[in-house]
Amino acid sequence: MTIDNSNLQGKAEAAIQQINLGYNAQQDRLLLKVGLADNSELLVWLTYRITKQLWQMLNGETHLPTATSIKTETPPQQAVALFKQEAEASETLQKMDFATEYQPRAEVVNDGAMLAISVVLIHHPNKPSSLEMPCLEGITVRMNLNQELVLALCNMLQLSTKEASWELGTDLATAVQAQSSTLFAENPEAKKTLH
């Protein structure tokens, strides 16, 4: 996982160590905090409009089960492949650490929070997708995505927008819970406590 902030005073790509997303009632926005390996952090405000666009883009990338994942006309081989993707995604999400508190970094990039004005999901041939968020301050934040980061962001979007009382559409948590119920019905000892 990397984030491209190379247009900021000569900074190169830095690995993401921690992310946090929370609702700020005074601003009526979400604040995305990205803690980087170089002990700096990016702060990006997400409005309702940007959050909804982000959700719509990333939700399809999660490979988590939904009511319409497998249609009756889906060929058996494709249905099996979809089921495997969904099972792997659900398992990955359940193993993630959402309990550890976010640690602020010593340096804040651009000396404060930036306001995302759009969001773009870019698919690259033979490479992971990337997410670009051009900001009002003239800086574009680019995150190279992998399955874990997509799942983490989607989970955090669900939790933060629930606190904000924002409607995003399909509920990721419900999909995970439905998948977990199916998986654990066969093996009750496998059930874990999620935070």
Backbone as a chain_set.jsonl record, in Angstrom:
{"seq": "MTIDNSNLQGKAEAAIQQINLGYNAQQDRLLLKVGLADNSELLVWLTYRITKQLWQMLNGETHLPTATSIKTETPPQQAVALFKQEAEASETLQKMDFATEYQPRAEVVNDGAMLAISVVLIHHPNKPSSLEMPCLEGITVRMNLNQELVLALCNMLQLSTKEASWELGTDLATAVQAQSSTLFAENPEAKKTLH", "coords": {"N": [[0.843, -1.173, 0.0], [0.702, 2.08, -0.97], [1.016, 5.639, -0.97], [0.821, 8.344, -3.111], [2.394, 11.242, -2.811], [4.025, 12.893, -4.178], [4.011, 15.387, -5.32], [4.296, 17.156, -3.308], [6.415, 19.28, -1.984], [8.727, 17.776, -2.874], [8.365, 15.251, -1.753], [8.413, 11.71, -1.802], [6.846, 8.571, -2.728], [5.223, 7.019, 0.011], [4.845, 4.395, 2.354], [1.729, 3.223, 3.596], [0.888, 3.066, 6.944], [-1.179, 3.152, 8.775], [-4.689, 3.797, 8.855], [-7.476, 5.985, 9.354], [-10.843, 6.85, 9.788], [-13.232, 9.199, 10.474], [-16.21, 10.818, 11.708], [-16.904, 14.277, 11.741], [-18.885, 16.304, 13.467], [-19.204, 19.113, 13.626], [-18.088, 20.052, 11.224], [-19.593, 18.566, 9.521], [-18.58, 16.508, 7.95], [-16.456, 13.807, 6.849], [-13.32, 12.863, 8.189], [-10.454, 11.723, 6.798], [-7.649, 10.109, 7.884], [-4.349, 9.4, 7.19], [-1.726, 7.591, 8.141], [1.673, 7.607, 7.559], [4.696, 5.773, 6.661], [6.96, 7.384, 6.826], [6.693, 8.879, 9.09], [4.854, 10.905, 8.782], [1.624, 12.387, 8.163], [-1.389, 12.364, 6.259], [-4.215, 14.394, 5.967], [-7.488, 14.353, 5.008], [-10.449, 15.885, 4.125], [-13.695, 14.59, 3.604], [-16.583, 15.144, 1.898], [-20.17, 14.601, 1.979], [-21.021, 14.071, -0.667], [-18.603, 13.275, -1.957], [-17.941, 11.108, -0.348], [-20.065, 9.358, -0.874], [-19.598, 8.839, -3.614], [-17.082, 7.615, -3.395], [-17.754, 5.34, -1.912], [-19.47, 4.022, -3.748], [-17.632, 3.418, -5.767], [-15.668, 1.81, -4.462], [-17.106, -0.233, -3.19], [-17.86, -2.135, -5.098], [-15.422, -3.296, -5.541], [-14.839, -4.888, -3.386], [-15.587, -7.577, -3.348], [-17.302, -8.826, -1.645], [-20.117, -10.709, -0.438], [-23.353, -10.075, -1.803], [-26.893, -9.569, -2.115], [-27.363, -9.875, -4.79], [-25.141, -11.094, -5.865], [-24.708, -13.69, -7.051], [-26.458, -14.683, -9.687], [-29.301, -16.508, -10.949], [-28.817, -17.265, -13.577], [-26.071, -17.398, -13.744], [-23.163, -18.973, -14.896], [-22.02, -22.203, -13.726], [-19.171, -22.488, -13.187], [-18.336, -19.825, -13.013], [-19.911, -18.993, -10.884], [-18.813, -20.513, -8.794], [-16.229, -19.423, -8.715], [-16.871, -16.77, -7.993], [-17.976, -17.244, -5.463], [-15.705, -18.2, -4.098], [-14.072, -15.881, -4.158], [-15.679, -14.172, -2.621], [-15.715, -15.54, -0.156], [-12.98, -15.453, 0.554], [-12.644, -12.655, 0.763], [-14.41, -12.051, 2.886], [-13.196, -13.487, 4.939], [-10.69, -12.192, 5.082], [-11.495, -9.605, 5.907], [-12.479, -10.168, 8.458], [-10.153, -10.764, 9.813], [-8.847, -8.384, 10.133], [-7.466, -5.608, 12.001], [-9.328, -3.541, 13.748], [-9.375, -2.436, 16.171], [-7.089, -1.274, 17.316], [-5.897, 1.848, 18.355], [-5.687, 4.841, 16.419], [-2.567, 6.347, 15.693], [-1.426, 9.549, 15.813], [0.84, 11.279, 13.604], [4.124, 12.868, 13.569], [4.485, 14.928, 11.686], [2.298, 16.826, 9.704], [1.229, 16.572, 6.473], [1.183, 19.216, 4.175], [0.468, 20.983, 6.141], [-2.094, 20.754, 7.351], [-5.596, 19.747, 7.11], [-6.841, 18.696, 3.952], [-9.254, 19.369, 1.364], [-11.068, 17.061, -0.343], [-12.078, 17.182, -3.693], [-12.926, 15.648, -5.75], [-13.101, 12.187, -6.738], [-11.411, 9.419, -8.089], [-11.315, 6.233, -9.475], [-8.852, 4.224, -10.711], [-8.151, 1.741, -12.975], [-5.497, -0.399, -13.626], [-3.718, -2.198, -16.146], [-2.563, -5.395, -15.315], [-1.664, -4.527, -12.823], [-2.267, -3.36, -9.441], [-5.307, -1.535, -8.747], [-5.716, 2.056, -8.484], [-6.532, 4.799, -6.351], [-7.497, 8.065, -6.752], [-7.58, 11.262, -5.308], [-8.178, 14.333, -6.035], [-7.509, 17.451, -4.515], [-8.808, 20.524, -3.116], [-6.732, 22.186, -2.526], [-4.899, 21.924, -4.533], [-3.451, 19.602, -4.591], [-3.046, 16.196, -5.361], [-4.051, 13.267, -3.951], [-2.926, 10.026, -4.072], [-3.666, 6.665, -3.811], [-2.439, 3.455, -3.891], [-4.226, 0.595, -4.343], [-5.022, -2.395, -2.536], [-6.59, -5.532, -1.769], [-6.97, -5.643, 1.05], [-6.804, -2.919, 1.843], [-8.972, -1.812, 0.445], [-11.122, -3.219, 1.61], [-10.812, -2.372, 4.281], [-11.216, 0.428, 4.051], [-13.878, 0.444, 3.083], [-15.239, -0.74, 5.231], [-14.731, 1.159, 7.232], [-15.986, 3.359, 6.069], [-18.663, 2.532, 6.212], [-19.061, 2.454, 9.034], [-18.49, 5.124, 9.816], [-20.3, 6.659, 8.278], [-22.662, 5.738, 9.264], [-22.625, 6.794, 11.835], [-22.779, 9.456, 11.083], [-25.293, 9.549, 10.062], [-25.697, 9.269, 7.325], [-26.859, 8.074, 4.235], [-25.737, 5.451, 2.291], [-26.371, 3.306, 0.677], [-26.094, -0.033, -0.35], [-25.429, -2.22, 2.304], [-22.464, -3.012, 3.675], [-21.742, -4.214, 6.098], [-23.984, -5.798, 6.678], [-23.835, -7.614, 4.582], [-21.412, -8.92, 5.191], [-22.074, -10.004, 7.659], [-24.127, -11.754, 6.892], [-22.67, -13.526, 5.272], [-20.877, -14.488, 7.202], [-22.628, -15.777, 8.971], [-23.475, -17.881, 7.379], [-21.04, -19.243, 6.944], [-20.301, -19.916, 9.592], [-22.369, -21.47, 10.474], [-21.899, -24.053, 9.758], [-19.582, -24.601, 11.179], [-19.454, -23.992, 14.286], [-17.431, -23.449, 16.175], [-15.664, -21.807, 14.9], [-16.391, -19.174, 15.034], [-15.727, -15.714, 15.62], [-15.124, -12.845, 17.73], [-15.931, -9.676, 16.604], [-14.64, -6.367, 16.347]], "CA": [[0.0, 0.0, 0.0], [1.463, 3.328, -1.006], [0.269, 6.852, -1.302], [1.682, 9.23, -3.887], [2.313, 12.651, -2.467], [5.281, 13.379, -4.75], [3.919, 16.797, -5.684], [4.398, 17.956, -2.082], [7.778, 19.635, -1.613], [9.701, 16.727, -3.165], [8.113, 13.981, -1.057], [8.22, 10.549, -2.673], [5.811, 7.671, -2.225], [5.452, 6.512, 1.357], [3.953, 3.288, 2.685], [0.677, 3.49, 4.578], [0.973, 2.219, 8.131], [-2.438, 3.157, 9.506], [-5.698, 4.723, 8.36], [-8.577, 6.234, 10.267], [-11.904, 7.644, 9.188], [-14.186, 9.556, 11.51], [-17.166, 11.886, 11.414], [-16.783, 15.521, 12.495], [-20.232, 16.886, 13.427], [-19.13, 20.552, 13.363], [-17.817, 20.226, 9.803], [-20.5, 17.666, 8.804], [-17.719, 15.838, 6.977], [-15.592, 12.752, 7.365], [-11.896, 13.169, 8.112], [-9.601, 10.566, 6.526], [-6.275, 10.282, 8.349], [-3.482, 8.365, 6.644], [-0.411, 7.6, 8.786], [2.662, 7.09, 6.619], [5.914, 5.186, 7.224], [7.969, 8.423, 7.062], [6.222, 9.575, 10.29], [3.991, 12.03, 8.431], [0.258, 11.955, 7.927], [-2.255, 13.144, 5.383], [-5.565, 14.59, 6.475], [-8.335, 14.705, 3.871], [-11.877, 16.001, 4.4], [-14.581, 13.982, 2.62], [-17.964, 15.591, 2.001], [-21.15, 13.541, 1.713], [-20.988, 13.751, -2.096], [-17.368, 12.528, -2.235], [-18.05, 9.843, 0.374], [-20.984, 8.491, -1.622], [-18.884, 8.407, -4.819], [-16.046, 6.69, -2.953], [-18.437, 4.101, -1.556], [-19.935, 3.359, -4.969], [-16.463, 2.891, -6.477], [-14.96, 0.768, -3.722], [-17.98, -1.339, -2.801], [-17.776, -3.166, -6.132], [-14.086, -3.894, -5.505], [-14.649, -5.675, -2.167], [-15.886, -8.988, -3.601], [-18.095, -9.375, -0.549], [-21.413, -11.174, -0.928], [-24.551, -9.238, -1.775], [-28.08, -10.336, -2.508], [-27.364, -10.088, -6.239], [-23.831, -11.575, -6.299], [-24.829, -14.817, -7.966], [-27.792, -14.75, -10.278], [-29.638, -17.879, -11.343], [-28.258, -17.583, -14.892], [-24.612, -17.405, -13.676], [-22.598, -20.3, -15.174], [-21.504, -22.822, -12.496], [-17.763, -22.184, -12.931], [-18.266, -18.428, -12.59], [-20.523, -18.934, -9.555], [-17.832, -21.056, -7.85], [-15.165, -18.426, -8.611], [-17.43, -15.664, -7.212], [-18.103, -17.695, -4.082], [-14.357, -18.234, -3.518], [-13.676, -14.492, -3.944], [-16.473, -13.647, -1.501], [-15.259, -16.199, 1.07], [-11.667, -14.888, 0.867], [-12.83, -11.268, 1.195], [-15.024, -12.078, 4.217], [-12.169, -13.972, 5.861], [-9.709, -11.111, 5.216], [-12.11, -8.541, 6.702], [-12.598, -10.618, 9.846], [-8.817, -10.815, 10.413], [-8.28, -7.036, 10.245], [-7.435, -4.992, 13.321], [-10.022, -2.256, 13.818], [-9.403, -2.055, 17.578], [-5.924, -0.469, 17.676], [-6.147, 3.284, 18.217], [-4.859, 5.546, 15.437], [-1.473, 7.122, 16.278], [-1.075, 10.724, 15.005], [2.248, 11.369, 13.237], [4.798, 14.104, 13.953], [4.353, 15.958, 10.648], [1.087, 16.779, 8.885], [1.517, 17.015, 5.113], [0.469, 20.427, 3.754], [0.132, 21.735, 7.361], [-3.499, 20.701, 7.733], [-6.495, 18.906, 6.329], [-7.17, 19.137, 2.596], [-10.628, 19.043, 1.005], [-11.191, 16.303, -1.597], [-13.127, 17.752, -4.548], [-13.41, 14.55, -6.589], [-12.447, 10.907, -6.478], [-11.328, 8.643, -9.324], [-10.75, 4.888, -9.351], [-8.144, 3.93, -11.954], [-7.753, 0.341, -13.141], [-4.278, -0.538, -14.407], [-3.513, -3.576, -16.597], [-1.535, -6.181, -14.614], [-1.245, -3.847, -11.592], [-3.412, -3.011, -8.597], [-6.0, -0.277, -9.028], [-5.335, 3.167, -7.607], [-7.581, 5.754, -6.034], [-6.981, 9.428, -6.758], [-8.451, 12.275, -4.728], [-7.712, 15.717, -6.195], [-7.971, 18.287, -3.41], [-8.978, 21.951, -3.373], [-5.436, 22.835, -2.326], [-4.04, 21.667, -5.689], [-2.696, 18.364, -4.356], [-3.793, 14.97, -5.635], [-3.66, 12.139, -3.118], [-3.107, 8.776, -4.819], [-3.451, 5.464, -3.005], [-2.457, 2.192, -4.608], [-5.151, -0.246, -3.584], [-5.025, -3.853, -2.517], [-7.859, -6.011, -1.208], [-7.075, -5.259, 2.458], [-7.09, -1.487, 1.955], [-10.341, -1.602, -0.027], [-12.021, -3.723, 2.654], [-10.704, -1.491, 5.455], [-11.887, 1.684, 3.738], [-15.329, 0.217, 3.012], [-15.735, -0.961, 6.593], [-14.7, 2.451, 7.925], [-17.044, 4.187, 5.481], [-19.931, 2.095, 6.794], [-19.156, 2.869, 10.437], [-18.506, 6.59, 9.914], [-21.532, 7.217, 7.718], [-23.75, 5.39, 10.186], [-22.554, 7.812, 12.876], [-23.197, 10.726, 10.475], [-26.657, 9.355, 9.545], [-25.665, 9.4, 5.87], [-27.288, 6.865, 3.534], [-24.845, 5.125, 1.182], [-26.884, 2.24, -0.187], [-25.835, -1.403, 0.089], [-24.783, -2.288, 3.611], [-21.358, -3.967, 3.712], [-21.788, -4.965, 7.347], [-25.025, -6.809, 6.543], [-23.311, -8.638, 3.683], [-20.412, -9.687, 5.93], [-22.785, -10.771, 8.672], [-24.819, -12.844, 6.207], [-21.65, -14.486, 4.877], [-20.359, -15.098, 8.417], [-23.644, -16.697, 9.478], [-23.441, -19.073, 6.533], [-19.8, -19.968, 7.177], [-20.212, -20.425, 10.939], [-23.43, -22.434, 10.735], [-21.31, -25.375, 9.593], [-18.51, -24.764, 12.134], [-19.71, -23.009, 15.324], [-16.214, -23.089, 16.91], [-14.875, -20.864, 14.11], [-16.896, -17.808, 15.196], [-14.844, -14.789, 16.339], [-15.71, -11.574, 18.116], [-15.444, -8.578, 15.773], [-14.692, -5.053, 16.999]], "C": [[0.89, 1.239, 0.0], [0.539, 4.485, -1.288], [1.231, 7.8, -1.991], [1.416, 10.666, -3.483], [3.55, 13.344, -3.015], [5.214, 14.838, -5.171], [3.959, 17.708, -4.453], [5.86, 18.143, -1.709], [8.763, 18.47, -1.755], [9.486, 15.417, -2.434], [7.87, 12.869, -2.064], [7.09, 9.7, -2.108], [6.196, 7.153, -0.848], [4.424, 5.435, 1.649], [2.947, 3.717, 3.744], [0.85, 2.521, 5.741], [-0.371, 2.089, 8.832], [-3.396, 4.13, 8.836], [-6.807, 4.842, 9.396], [-9.587, 7.102, 9.546], [-12.941, 7.924, 10.259], [-15.046, 10.73, 11.093], [-16.913, 13.072, 12.329], [-18.118, 16.249, 12.37], [-20.204, 18.383, 13.126], [-18.925, 20.832, 11.877], [-18.853, 19.5, 8.937], [-19.761, 17.008, 7.635], [-17.009, 14.687, 7.664], [-14.15, 13.21, 7.219], [-11.128, 11.861, 7.951], [-8.191, 10.911, 6.972], [-5.469, 9.1, 7.83], [-2.106, 8.532, 7.278], [0.594, 6.896, 7.896], [3.933, 6.62, 7.328], [6.99, 6.227, 7.508], [7.599, 9.328, 8.237], [5.464, 10.861, 9.966], [2.574, 11.489, 8.252], [-0.449, 12.922, 6.999], [-3.618, 13.226, 6.033], [-6.412, 15.08, 5.308], [-9.794, 14.719, 4.316], [-12.657, 15.373, 3.26], [-16.004, 14.472, 2.872], [-18.894, 14.397, 1.751], [-21.097, 13.103, 0.249], [-19.769, 12.903, -2.446], [-17.432, 11.156, -1.57], [-18.942, 8.862, -0.373], [-20.326, 7.977, -2.907], [-17.818, 7.372, -4.473], [-16.647, 5.333, -2.624], [-18.862, 3.319, -2.802], [-18.774, 2.747, -5.752], [-15.851, 1.696, -5.774], [-15.817, -0.442, -3.38], [-17.936, -2.473, -3.821], [-16.45, -3.893, -6.148], [-13.903, -4.857, -4.328], [-14.775, -7.171, -2.373], [-16.588, -9.636, -2.418], [-19.475, -9.755, -1.077], [-22.498, -10.113, -0.815], [-25.705, -10.103, -2.228], [-28.066, -10.675, -3.988], [-26.033, -10.625, -6.762], [-23.937, -12.663, -7.356], [-26.272, -14.893, -8.431], [-28.043, -16.175, -10.742], [-29.047, -18.253, -12.692], [-26.727, -17.574, -14.913], [-24.104, -18.821, -13.952], [-21.949, -20.881, -13.92], [-20.047, -22.482, -12.185], [-17.591, -20.752, -12.437], [-18.843, -18.272, -11.187], [-19.549, -19.435, -8.486], [-16.702, -20.047, -7.632], [-15.636, -17.231, -7.776], [-17.528, -16.03, -5.734], [-16.737, -17.718, -3.394], [-13.855, -16.824, -3.223], [-14.385, -13.912, -2.724], [-16.006, -14.238, -0.173], [-13.903, -15.641, 1.502], [-11.794, -13.463, 1.391], [-13.421, -11.216, 2.61], [-14.006, -12.496, 5.274], [-11.124, -12.876, 6.127], [-10.255, -10.006, 6.107], [-12.169, -8.924, 8.177], [-11.245, -10.655, 10.557], [-8.212, -9.435, 10.643], [-8.413, -6.487, 11.657], [-8.098, -3.614, 13.256], [-10.047, -1.732, 15.257], [-8.24, -1.15, 17.979], [-6.183, 1.002, 17.376], [-5.172, 3.906, 17.218], [-3.821, 6.397, 16.156], [-1.136, 8.311, 15.379], [0.433, 10.77, 14.765], [2.795, 12.758, 13.575], [4.548, 15.233, 12.959], [3.059, 15.758, 9.87], [1.426, 17.367, 7.522], [0.617, 18.203, 4.767], [-0.056, 21.237, 4.945], [-1.359, 21.769, 7.689], [-4.317, 19.825, 6.813], [-6.81, 19.547, 4.979], [-8.594, 18.687, 2.287], [-10.658, 18.333, -0.344], [-12.341, 16.888, -2.413], [-13.635, 16.755, -5.577], [-12.646, 13.292, -6.208], [-12.537, 10.073, -7.751], [-10.694, 7.297, -9.014], [-10.147, 4.523, -10.699], [-7.72, 2.468, -11.952], [-6.549, 0.292, -14.07], [-4.151, -1.984, -14.891], [-2.338, -4.213, -15.848], [-0.956, -5.503, -13.378], [-2.473, -3.58, -10.739], [-4.036, -1.682, -9.032], [-5.457, 0.815, -8.115], [-6.517, 4.111, -7.465], [-6.951, 7.132, -5.989], [-8.03, 10.377, -6.207], [-7.821, 13.653, -4.936], [-8.329, 16.576, -5.093], [-8.005, 19.75, -3.818], [-7.647, 22.698, -3.314], [-4.457, 22.587, -3.475], [-3.18, 20.424, -5.562], [-3.593, 17.182, -4.67], [-3.222, 13.844, -4.778], [-3.948, 10.876, -3.915], [-2.738, 7.595, -3.926], [-3.503, 4.254, -3.918], [-3.235, 1.207, -3.749], [-4.761, -1.715, -3.636], [-6.313, -4.26, -1.809], [-8.03, -5.576, 0.243], [-7.445, -3.79, 2.618], [-8.516, -1.169, 1.509], [-11.34, -2.045, 1.04], [-12.008, -2.82, 3.889], [-11.436, -0.179, 5.215], [-13.405, 1.526, 3.704], [-15.925, 0.007, 4.396], [-15.787, 0.356, 7.363], [-15.751, 3.414, 7.377], [-18.393, 3.827, 6.075], [-20.1, 2.614, 8.213], [-19.295, 4.386, 10.563], [-19.795, 7.194, 9.387], [-22.744, 6.845, 8.563], [-23.802, 6.423, 11.318], [-23.064, 9.162, 12.356], [-24.657, 10.709, 10.019], [-26.743, 9.65, 8.052], [-26.041, 8.063, 5.251], [-26.361, 6.623, 2.342], [-25.41, 4.078, 0.233], [-26.609, 0.896, 0.438], [-25.013, -1.412, 1.365], [-23.737, -3.389, 3.636], [-21.425, -4.829, 4.958], [-22.833, -6.07, 7.289], [-24.538, -7.957, 5.659], [-22.301, -9.519, 4.401], [-21.084, -10.568, 6.96], [-23.504, -11.959, 8.047], [-23.84, -13.933, 5.805], [-21.121, -15.218, 6.096], [-21.341, -16.108, 8.978], [-23.631, -17.994, 8.687], [-22.204, -19.904, 6.833], [-19.782, -20.633, 8.55], [-21.338, -21.4, 11.287], [-22.884, -23.853, 10.652], [-20.238, -25.649, 10.641], [-18.648, -23.729, 13.243], [-18.464, -22.592, 16.098], [-15.398, -22.028, 16.176], [-15.27, -19.409, 14.342], [-15.945, -16.971, 16.07], [-15.645, -13.56, 16.75], [-15.089, -10.488, 17.264], [-15.602, -7.276, 16.523], [-14.847, -3.997, 15.954]], "O": [[1.731, 1.408, 0.882], [-0.575, 4.316, -1.783], [2.337, 8.032, -1.503], [0.361, 11.231, -3.772], [4.07, 14.273, -2.397], [6.253, 15.47, -5.362], [3.683, 18.904, -4.557], [6.475, 17.227, -1.164], [9.548, 18.212, -0.842], [10.351, 14.543, -2.488], [7.192, 13.075, -3.071], [6.455, 10.075, -1.122], [7.368, 6.883, -0.584], [3.267, 5.545, 1.242], [3.269, 4.471, 4.662], [0.946, 1.31, 5.546], [-0.675, 1.049, 9.416], [-2.978, 5.162, 8.312], [-7.043, 3.938, 10.197], [-9.218, 7.99, 8.779], [-13.468, 7.001, 10.88], [-14.664, 11.53, 10.239], [-16.731, 12.911, 13.536], [-18.452, 16.755, 11.298], [-21.094, 18.88, 12.437], [-19.529, 21.756, 11.333], [-18.974, 19.79, 7.747], [-20.249, 16.961, 6.506], [-16.965, 14.602, 8.891], [-13.798, 13.868, 6.24], [-11.141, 11.005, 8.835], [-7.604, 11.885, 6.5], [-5.856, 7.945, 8.006], [-1.399, 9.498, 6.99], [0.405, 5.738, 7.521], [4.208, 7.023, 8.458], [7.856, 5.989, 8.349], [8.138, 10.427, 8.364], [5.434, 11.792, 10.771], [2.363, 10.277, 8.198], [-0.155, 14.117, 6.958], [-4.117, 12.244, 6.583], [-6.098, 16.097, 4.69], [-10.317, 13.722, 4.812], [-12.337, 15.585, 2.091], [-16.563, 14.238, 3.944], [-18.445, 13.319, 1.36], [-21.124, 11.908, -0.045], [-19.897, 11.909, -3.162], [-17.023, 10.157, -2.162], [-18.617, 7.681, -0.492], [-20.481, 6.805, -3.253], [-17.668, 6.371, -5.173], [-16.108, 4.297, -3.014], [-18.64, 2.112, -2.897], [-18.919, 1.673, -6.337], [-15.548, 0.685, -6.407], [-15.305, -1.558, -3.289], [-17.97, -3.645, -3.446], [-16.349, -4.987, -6.704], [-12.904, -5.575, -4.279], [-14.145, -7.953, -1.661], [-16.484, -10.844, -2.209], [-19.944, -9.18, -2.059], [-22.546, -9.353, 0.152], [-25.512, -11.235, -2.671], [-28.686, -11.653, -4.405], [-25.805, -10.62, -7.972], [-23.332, -12.568, -8.424], [-27.183, -15.142, -7.642], [-27.106, -16.956, -10.907], [-28.794, -19.431, -12.944], [-26.132, -17.726, -15.98], [-24.559, -19.772, -13.317], [-21.382, -20.132, -13.124], [-19.717, -22.214, -11.03], [-16.787, -20.496, -11.54], [-18.318, -17.5, -10.385], [-19.463, -18.857, -7.403], [-16.266, -19.836, -6.5], [-14.883, -16.731, -6.94], [-17.203, -15.224, -4.863], [-16.617, -17.305, -2.24], [-13.277, -16.584, -2.163], [-13.766, -13.244, -1.896], [-15.91, -13.523, 0.825], [-13.694, -15.381, 2.687], [-11.125, -13.097, 2.358], [-12.977, -10.42, 3.436], [-13.961, -11.929, 6.366], [-10.726, -12.663, 7.272], [-9.541, -9.517, 6.983], [-11.933, -8.086, 9.047], [-11.197, -10.584, 11.785], [-7.167, -9.324, 11.285], [-9.326, -6.84, 12.403], [-7.506, -2.649, 12.772], [-10.668, -0.705, 15.534], [-8.385, -0.338, 18.892], [-6.631, 1.357, 16.285], [-3.994, 3.551, 17.172], [-4.146, 7.092, 17.118], [-0.611, 8.112, 14.284], [1.214, 10.351, 15.619], [2.038, 13.694, 13.832], [4.413, 16.388, 13.365], [2.759, 14.649, 9.428], [1.857, 18.516, 7.422], [-0.582, 18.179, 5.045], [-0.931, 22.086, 4.775], [-1.83, 22.751, 8.263], [-3.801, 19.239, 5.862], [-7.014, 20.756, 4.872], [-9.086, 17.729, 2.884], [-10.317, 18.923, -1.369], [-13.444, 17.071, -1.898], [-14.665, 16.988, -6.209], [-11.674, 13.337, -5.454], [-13.578, 10.017, -8.405], [-9.652, 7.232, -8.362], [-10.844, 4.513, -11.713], [-7.021, 2.013, -11.047], [-6.569, 0.863, -15.16], [-4.442, -2.909, -14.133], [-1.256, -3.631, -15.762], [0.131, -5.865, -12.929], [-3.595, -3.573, -11.246], [-3.367, -0.825, -9.609], [-4.819, 0.532, -7.102], [-7.377, 4.205, -8.34], [-5.977, 7.348, -5.268], [-9.203, 10.316, -6.576], [-7.021, 14.097, -4.112], [-9.512, 16.448, -4.778], [-7.316, 20.162, -4.751], [-7.469, 23.72, -3.978], [-3.301, 23.001, -3.396], [-2.267, 20.222, -6.362], [-4.764, 17.165, -4.291], [-2.04, 13.516, -4.88], [-5.069, 10.669, -4.38], [-1.645, 7.538, -3.363], [-4.483, 4.045, -4.633], [-2.932, 1.017, -2.571], [-4.242, -2.208, -4.638], [-7.042, -3.405, -1.306], [-9.127, -5.177, 0.635], [-8.302, -3.449, 3.433], [-9.192, -0.348, 2.129], [-12.294, -1.327, 1.337], [-13.055, -2.536, 4.471], [-12.191, 0.279, 6.073], [-14.134, 2.366, 4.231], [-17.001, 0.525, 4.695], [-16.762, 0.638, 8.059], [-16.337, 4.193, 8.129], [-19.183, 4.711, 6.407], [-21.152, 3.15, 8.562], [-20.125, 4.874, 11.33], [-20.329, 8.134, 9.975], [-23.742, 7.565, 8.57], [-24.879, 6.87, 11.711], [-23.699, 9.917, 13.092], [-25.197, 11.746, 9.632], [-27.731, 10.206, 7.573], [-25.575, 7.02, 5.71], [-26.216, 7.491, 1.482], [-24.961, 3.979, -0.909], [-26.86, 0.697, 1.627], [-24.02, -0.695, 1.483], [-24.08, -4.571, 3.62], [-21.195, -6.036, 4.893], [-22.599, -7.167, 7.795], [-24.795, -9.126, 5.949], [-22.324, -10.739, 4.241], [-20.722, -11.733, 7.127], [-23.494, -13.054, 8.61], [-24.123, -15.12, 5.968], [-20.929, -16.433, 6.05], [-20.938, -17.186, 9.415], [-23.761, -19.078, 9.256], [-22.292, -21.125, 6.963], [-19.315, -21.763, 8.688], [-21.258, -22.09, 12.303], [-23.334, -24.746, 11.37], [-19.996, -26.81, 10.971], [-18.02, -22.673, 13.162], [-18.429, -21.484, 16.635], [-14.522, -21.407, 16.778], [-14.566, -18.502, 13.899], [-15.437, -17.431, 17.093], [-16.703, -13.275, 16.19], [-13.865, -10.375, 17.195], [-16.575, -7.088, 17.253], [-14.912, -2.811, 16.279]]}, "num_chains": 1, "name": "protein.A"}
